[in-house]
Amino acid sequence: MAAATAAESAVGQVRKTLSVCCVRFTYIAAFVFSGLGSSMRGPLPQVEYTSTVYRSRCQVRLLRFAETFVKEAQKMSDKLRVGFIGAGGISRLHALGYETNPYASLEAVADINEDTARSRAEDYGAAKWCTDYRDLLGDPSIDAVEILLPHDLHLPVTLEALAAGKHVSLQKPVTRTLEEADRIVEAVARSPVVFRVFENFRSYQPYIRIREMIDADEIGELVSMRYRVNRGIGVGGVEVTPESRVWRFDERIGGGPPPILDHGYHVASMVEYYFGPVSRTHAMTRAGGESPDLGASYFITWESASGGFGTWENVYSPEMLVPTSFFAEDEWMEITGTRGILWSTRCSGRMLDEAPVLLYRDGKVRRFDDMETDWGHSFRDGAHEFAKAALEGRQIDLDSESARRVLGFCLAAIESLRRRAEVVVGG
Ligand SMILES: NC(=O)c1ccc[n+]([C@@H]2O[C@H](COP(=O)([O-])OP(=O)(O)OC[C@H]3O[C@@H](n4cnc5c(N)ncnc54)[C@H](O)[C@@H]3O)[C@@H](O)[C@H]2O)c1
């Protein structure tokens, strides 16, 4: 099995290398032909007839052929042609990623709802739309898909997309269960394409800056992390439709309480981003409000395999306004090391009027605000990263195995709520 996987991945690499060689060979051929019998120089020869520069009919034909071939090859290799599968609420933010994307263009939109498919394709400037995502998967002009579907469809549609040879960016969480995630890990290992789970907090610039400061040893060895999410009343922001709420709170579709498995997947991902894999967790909840999941507050503790500790609070304050252009959630984070402390004061919400990143070290607080803080920008950056990586055949976060580990932490926290006891992650 392992040998077969290695062989298939080697075949994928050879294919990619051959296609790059083919484009380079054509450039060289075009260059050589252009030089015959003339002093013309330049990477892409132009065909022209003048009295001073004469080329034989045969040479001109070859030049034309080379030029057309090079242009086609450039068109094919330059930009990744992407299709969305699912065009609900989150697709509006994903569409930002293709407005000025130097590496990709959005070509098609698939949604089971015809009005949604048609109108969103028009809104996002995609030339094609369909109601059956299999039409999009069968379209040879599509190189990659962004899967933006309810959680029960993540596994089947990802498997079909990989089998169709499309690069895949899958919205978080990877799946609902570890068994489902295992099937994605196995399929990705057999596939030559690029697969990543898109968890946009990892593309949020203040969080990336904090990681860079940790790597630069600004706060010494990491000791602990506190992450707080305040849910309240949104002011403005993204509309979550009634249909979208229904599947989220149906455990068979959504997979578990949204504050832990839906929004919570972002927090679990950030814990792994800074501290590596989590080894054990203990979660507590206090129910409240009309919906047992949404109305509840959660208090979760964890330990990482690297020896770090942390708390993750998800607090519901039904009478509190949360200023945001997105969802009614505000995030605050504190990471303490042996030498200093780093804070992040915002993410999708913007409750605190403070710099996005603060560093305490050597008795002084320094504020950093020289970065993009708009949370929507993380979708733009994330789409650019994915397209560039797919064109280069390079893996980016979250790979299938880290995506599975992050899910393992969320599921262990949910299991801890049920058992009212500490749970070993992945156990
Ligand atoms: N911050 C974030 O990163 C963030 C925020 C919101 C949602 N999400 C994730 O995005 C994904 C989608 O969430 P959403 O809020 O857009 O949901 P949504 O309910 O608004 O949209 C889902 C869309 O999928 C379509 N659909 C359903 N079944 C289909 C099928 N068989 N074929 C084609 N289309 C089908 C629906 O018609 C709908 O338009 C989920 O994984 C969710 O967790 C991420």
The ligand as an SDF file (V2000), in Angstrom:
LIG
                    3D

 44 48  0  0  0  0  0  0  0  0999 V2000
  -14.8870   31.5950    9.0740 N   0  0  0  0  0  0  0  0  0  0  0  0
  -15.0310   30.6520    8.2240 C   0  0  0  0  0  0  0  0  0  0  0  0
  -14.0360   30.2380    7.7340 O   0  0  0  0  0  0  0  0  0  0  0  0
  -16.3880   30.0890    7.9160 C   0  0  0  0  0  0  0  0  0  0  0  0
  -17.5510   30.8270    8.1500 C   0  0  0  0  0  0  0  0  0  0  0  0
  -18.7800   30.2790    7.7560 C   0  0  0  0  0  0  0  0  0  0  0  0
  -18.8280   29.0170    7.1780 C   0  0  0  0  0  0  0  0  0  0  0  0
  -17.6800   28.3110    7.0060 N   0  0  0  0  0  0  0  0  0  0  0  0
  -17.6920   26.9530    6.4470 C   0  0  0  0  0  0  0  0  0  0  0  0
  -18.0970   27.0280    5.0730 O   0  0  0  0  0  0  0  0  0  0  0  0
  -18.8470   25.8580    4.7230 C   0  0  0  0  0  0  0  0  0  0  0  0
  -20.1950   26.3030    4.1670 C   0  0  0  0  0  0  0  0  0  0  0  0
  -20.8360   27.1080    5.1200 O   0  0  0  0  0  0  0  0  0  0  0  0
  -21.8720   28.2590    4.6870 P   0  0  0  0  0  0  0  0  0  0  0  0
  -22.0160   29.1390    5.8660 O   0  0  0  0  0  0  0  0  0  0  0  0
  -21.4870   28.8680    3.3960 O   0  0  0  0  0  0  0  0  0  0  0  0
  -23.1900   27.3770    4.5120 O   0  0  0  0  0  0  0  0  0  0  0  0
  -24.5380   27.7810    3.7450 P   0  0  0  0  0  0  0  0  0  0  0  0
  -25.6130   26.9300    4.3100 O   0  0  0  0  0  0  0  0  0  0  0  0
  -24.7130   29.2610    3.7640 O   0  0  0  0  0  0  0  0  0  0  0  0
  -24.2370   27.3550    2.2350 O   0  0  0  0  0  0  0  0  0  0  0  0
  -24.1250   26.0260    1.8100 C   0  0  0  0  0  0  0  0  0  0  0  0
  -24.4470   26.0050    0.3130 C   0  0  0  0  0  0  0  0  0  0  0  0
  -24.2380   24.6870   -0.1580 O   0  0  0  0  0  0  0  0  0  0  0  0
  -25.2870   24.4000   -1.0850 C   0  0  0  0  0  0  0  0  0  0  0  0
  -25.4340   22.9450   -1.2120 N   0  0  0  0  0  0  0  0  0  0  0  0
  -25.9620   22.0710   -0.3210 C   0  0  0  0  0  0  0  0  0  0  0  0
  -25.9050   20.8210   -0.8050 N   0  0  0  0  0  0  0  0  0  0  0  0
  -25.3120   20.8930   -2.0260 C   0  0  0  0  0  0  0  0  0  0  0  0
  -24.9540   19.9510   -3.0150 C   0  0  0  0  0  0  0  0  0  0  0  0
  -25.2200   18.6410   -2.8740 N   0  0  0  0  0  0  0  0  0  0  0  0
  -24.3790   20.3870   -4.1600 N   0  0  0  0  0  0  0  0  0  0  0  0
  -24.1160   21.7110   -4.3390 C   0  0  0  0  0  0  0  0  0  0  0  0
  -24.4410   22.6580   -3.4200 N   0  0  0  0  0  0  0  0  0  0  0  0
  -25.0280   22.2510   -2.2850 C   0  0  0  0  0  0  0  0  0  0  0  0
  -26.5130   25.0850   -0.5070 C   0  0  0  0  0  0  0  0  0  0  0  0
  -27.5240   25.2750   -1.4800 O   0  0  0  0  0  0  0  0  0  0  0  0
  -25.9090   26.3830    0.0230 C   0  0  0  0  0  0  0  0  0  0  0  0
  -25.9610   27.4020   -0.9550 O   0  0  0  0  0  0  0  0  0  0  0  0
  -18.9110   25.0160    6.0040 C   0  0  0  0  0  0  0  0  0  0  0  0
  -17.8540   24.1030    5.9770 O   0  0  0  0  0  0  0  0  0  0  0  0
  -18.6880   26.0230    7.1110 C   0  0  0  0  0  0  0  0  0  0  0  0
  -18.1290   25.4810    8.3020 O   0  0  0  0  0  0  0  0  0  0  0  0
  -16.4700   28.8470    7.3540 C   0  0  0  0  0  0  0  0  0  0  0  0
  1  2  1  0
  2  3  2  0
  2  4  1  0
  4  5  1  0
  4 44  2  0
  5  6  2  0
  6  7  1  0
  7  8  2  0
  8  9  1  0
  8 44  1  0
  9 10  1  0
  9 42  1  0
 10 11  1  0
 11 12  1  0
 11 40  1  0
 12 13  1  0
 13 14  1  0
 14 15  2  0
 14 16  1  0
 14 17  1  0
 17 18  1  0
 18 19  2  0
 18 20  1  0
 18 21  1  0
 21 22  1  0
 22 23  1  0
 23 24  1  0
 23 38  1  0
 24 25  1  0
 25 26  1  0
 25 36  1  0
 26 27  1  0
 26 35  1  0
 27 28  2  0
 28 29  1  0
 29 30  1  0
 29 35  2  0
 30 31  1  0
 30 32  2  0
 32 33  1  0
 33 34  2  0
 34 35  1  0
 36 37  1  0
 36 38  1  0
 38 39  1  0
 40 41  1  0
 40 42  1  0
 42 43  1  0
M  CHG  2   8   1  16  -1
M  END
$$$$
